[in-house]
Amino acid sequence: MKILVIGGTRFLGRFIVEEALKQGHEVTLFNRGNHLDLFPQVECIVGDRNKDLSLLETGKWDVAIDTCGFTPKALSESTRVLADKVDHYTFISSISVYKDWIPHNLTEDYPVHSLTDKEIEEIGYGTQEQINAHYGALKAESERAAEQNMPDKVLHVRSGLLVGPYDYSDRFSYWVNRVAEGGEVLAPGRKERKIQYIDARDMALWILKMADEKITGTFNVTGPTTPLTMEDFLTTCKHVTSSEAEFVWAEESFLLEQHVAPWTEMPLWIPEEHPLVENSEPWRGASSISIEKALEHRLETRSVEDTIKDVHNWETSRRDEERKAGIHREKEENVLEAWKTRT
């Protein structure tokens, strides 16, 4: 295939390009040229999608894979320009499009967020602050914009938490690093609570397979393909990193009393019994998103051990870098002490 990758040098995009080259596909990149040394053998069209897409008007590809579309204006423009330039368009969306994660086994037909035409126009290409504030709604409206310009030619990938080497969110790697350090580790909620994530390399393989077969439609794409509990995940981190960590499981009500922030300070934790949104129900289904449709299209995920091992190896090369997620050790120690006193 002749593949155009919009983005293609950070995390998921990087793995898509690596795997596409490994499979013998012809790849063209379109990005701002910040990492030209990463794939020197690949043609890179240097440009800013939010300013000028004219450089794409003379090209022709079998497939376009959009790894960095965050606003409906950006998707509307790129799909308009590429509508007659590609046969298939993959858009990396998110499970954040859903209006909530209240029910278990939430499927692709569950209601999604929306914005008014006025809000879409006012946001435009969006500042980072606007994108963060309206992330799910912007992804949902981006899906609609792409479908409007390229009906029945778009694969909408509603991604769960992406993890693996080069992950710049630091959520998954927080746990790998923290467990490797050992000692008493604060762990959130029930041991049996399920968690979901997908290795970006598995996502890349599946996307290329779907693009090659020109399969379109909307898919929830996360994993693992067999259920995984938080306890099993942390125990596997302990085994892989040869750690002597001791897990201290604190009730979620206590963690909230101690102002421990779900997802950011305690990655992979969303409370099951306490609502995140006022006057709403708890998001009990946050880690049970249905992936049956993707499994029917041969989604496969590697072992938990392999992902943890590779993340741990990558993390050893960046120990001095500041992390974006996870509770600070001093606060963790204070919360642990308060929990012991209470119990």
N, C-alpha and C positions, 0 to 999 in steps of 0.2 A: 504493500500500500504506500501511497504518497500521503504523508501525514503532516498537517500543520498543527503545531502545538502553540497555543497562546499562553505565554509564561514559559514553563519548562525548565527552570533552573533551581527552583526551591521545592524541596520535600517531595510531594506527590508528583509534580511535573518532572522533577529530576528522575524519578524512578520510571515514569512513563517513557521518557526519552531513552534512558538506558536500556529498558526492556525492548522498546521498538527497534533500536539499533541492533540489539542482540538477535532479534528475530529476522533481521535483514530488511526492515522497512526503510523507506527514504523519508527523512525527517527534515522539516523546515521549522525554525523557531521564529516567533514574533514576540519580542519583548523590548525592554528599555536598554538592553545591552550591558547590564551591570555585572554579568558573570560570563563574559565572552570566552574566558579561558577554560570553562567547564567542558564544553563540547566543541573544540576547535575544528573538528572534522565536519561539523553540521552547519548548513547555511543558516544564518541568523539575520532576519530582517529587523533592523533596529528602529523602533518607533514606540510611541505612547498611544495605547488604544483609546485613551480618553481625549486625545487631541487630534490624531490624524490616522485614519485607516486606509488612506489612498494607496499606500504601498502594497496593499493586498489585492488591489483591483485587477492586477495583471496576472495573478497566479491562478493555478488550478490544482486542486488536491482531491484525493478520494475522501479524506476524513479530516475534520477539524476537531481538536480537543481543547476545550476552554477551561484552564485550571485557575483562572484568576478573575472571573466575572462576579462582581458584587452588587451591581445596581441594574435595574431594568433599562436605564438609558444606555449603559455600556453593552448590554446584551442585545438591545434593539439595534444599535449601530453595527455591531459585529455580525449579527445574523443577516442584517439587510445587505451588507457588503458581500458576505460569503454565500448568500442564498443560491446563486448560480455558479459558485466557484467550488463547492464541495457537495458530495452526495450524502454525507452523514455528519452530524454535529453532536459532540458530547459536551454536556454542560455539567460541571461539578457543582451540585447544589448541596443541600444539607437537611438533616432531619429536624433542624431548627425551624423549618418552614411550618411545622404543625402548630396549631393554636395552643396546644398544651400536650403534655405527656401523661395524662391522667389514666387512660385505660391501658391494660396489658395487651400485648400483641397487636399494637397499632399498625394498620396497613396503609397502603399508598392512597386509599380513598378517604382517609380521615381529613377533616377540614383544616385548611391552612390559613396563615395570616394573610392580611391584605392591606393595601394602602389606597387612598383616593388618588385620582388623577392629579389633583392639585399637589398632594404630598410628593408624588413621584416627580412631578415637574420641579418642585422646590428643591428636592434633594439632588436631582441631576446625577452627575457622576459621584457625588457624595464626598464629604470629608471623612477621615477615619473615625471621628467622633459620631457622625451620623450613621455610618455603616455599622459601628458597634451597637448603637442604640436601637437600630431597626433591622438587625442582621437577618432574622428569620423572614420577616415580611419582604425585605428586599430580594432575598433569594427566591421566595415564592413568586413575586412579581417578575423577576428575571426569567423564571421558567415560562411564564405566560408570554412575555415579550419574545422569547426565542421561538416558541411554538407558533406565535402569530406570523412571524416572518418565514419560518421553515416548517410548516405543518407536516407532521408525521415523518420528519427527518431528524428529530432530536432525541438523544438519549439523555434523560434527566437522572443524574446519579445523586440521590439523597444520601449523602455520606454521614455515617456516624463518626465518632471520635477517631481521627487518623493518628496512628502512632508509628514509631520506628526510628531508625537513625535519621538525623537531620530534622527532627521534629522541633520546631521553634516555639511550640506552646508550653513545653516542659511539664505537662500534666502527667502523662504516663511515666516519664523519666523521673519525676519527683519520687515516686514510690520505689523505683529501682535503686536510685541513689540513697534514699533514706534507709531502706532495708539493708543495703550493703554496708552502711555505716554502723549498724548494729545498735545495741542498747534497747531501751524501752521505746517502742514505736506506737504513737497514738493512732488507733484504727477506728473508723467511723461506723456506727450503727451495727446492724446484725451481721454476723459472720456469713450467714447463708444468703445475704442479699446478692442478687445477680449483677454483673457488670457487663458492658459491651464496649468494644473498640474494634478497629480493623487495622492491620498492618498495611501501610501505604504501598508496599511492594505487592501485596495480594490484590489490592485495589487496582494497581496499574496493570497487572496481568489480566484481570477480569475486564477492564475497560477496553484493552486492545482486542481481546477476544470478541467482545460485543460489537466493537467498531468494525472488525473484520467481517462479521456476519451481518452487518448493517441492521442490527436490532435496535429498535427505538422504544420509547415509552418511559415510564417513571418507575424507579426501583429504589427501595430502601437498601442500602449497602453498608452493613456493619458485621460484626462478628463477636466472638468466634462462632463457628458453625455449630458447635456443641456448647450448651450452657456452662458458664463459668461463674463461681462465687467469688466474692471479695477475699474470703479466707483462702481459697485455693490459689488465687492470684498472688497474694502476699506470701503464702507458703512457698510457691514456686520461685518468687523473687529471692527468698531466703536460701533456697536450695541452689539456685543458679549462681548466686553471688557468694556462696559459702559463708553466709552470715550467721551470727549468733543472736540475731534480733529476737526480742520478746514483744509480742503484740499485746497491747492493752486496748480492749474493745470498750469504747464509751458509748452510752446511749445517745441517740441523735438529739433528744430534748436537752440533755446536758450540754452537748456541744453547741447548740444554738444559744443556750443561756450564757455560755462562755464567749459568745460572739465569734465562733469559728465559722468562717464563710464556706458554705458548700461549693464544691467544684473548683474554687480558686485555692483556698487554703487546704481543703481536703479534696484533691482531685478524685474523680470517679464516684463522688458521693452526692446524691440528690436525696433529700429527706423523703421518707416513705409515709410518715405520719403527720408531717407538719407542712402546710402549704407555703410555697415560695411567693405566691401571688395572693394578695389580700382578697378575702371573700371568694376564694377558690378552693378546690380540693387538692390534696397532696398529689404530686406527680409520681404515682406508684409505678407507672409503666415506663419510666424513663430508661430503664435498662432491659426492657423486653420488647423492643421494636421488632416487628415481624420482618424477617428476611426470606420468607418462603418463596416469594417471587424470584429473588436473586438466586436462591438455591436451585430452583427449577431451571435456571440458566447457567448452572454449573459454577456458581461462586465457590471458591475453595480458599481456606485460610490455613496458614502454617501453624505449628504448635506454639503454645504459650511460651514454652521454654526457649524456642528459637528466637522469638521476638525479644524476650527479656535479655537473652544472651547478647544479641546484636546491639540492643540499646545500651546495655552495660558497657560493652566494648567501646562504643562510640562516645559515651559519656566520659570515659577515662581521658579522652583527648581534649576535653573542655572543662576541666574541673574548676578553673578560676573564673569562668564566665558567670555573670549574675543570672539567676533563674527567675522566670516569670510566674511560676506557680508553686504552691506548697506553703505550709505554715513555717514561720521562722522558728528556729530551735528554742529560743528563749520562751516564746509564747507556748510552744508545745510542752516544754517542761513545766510551765505554770499550770497548764490545763491538766496535765498528767497528775500533778501534785494535788490539785483541787479534786480530781476524780477519786484519787486514793482516799483523801480525807472524807469525801462524801460516802464512799462505799465501805 
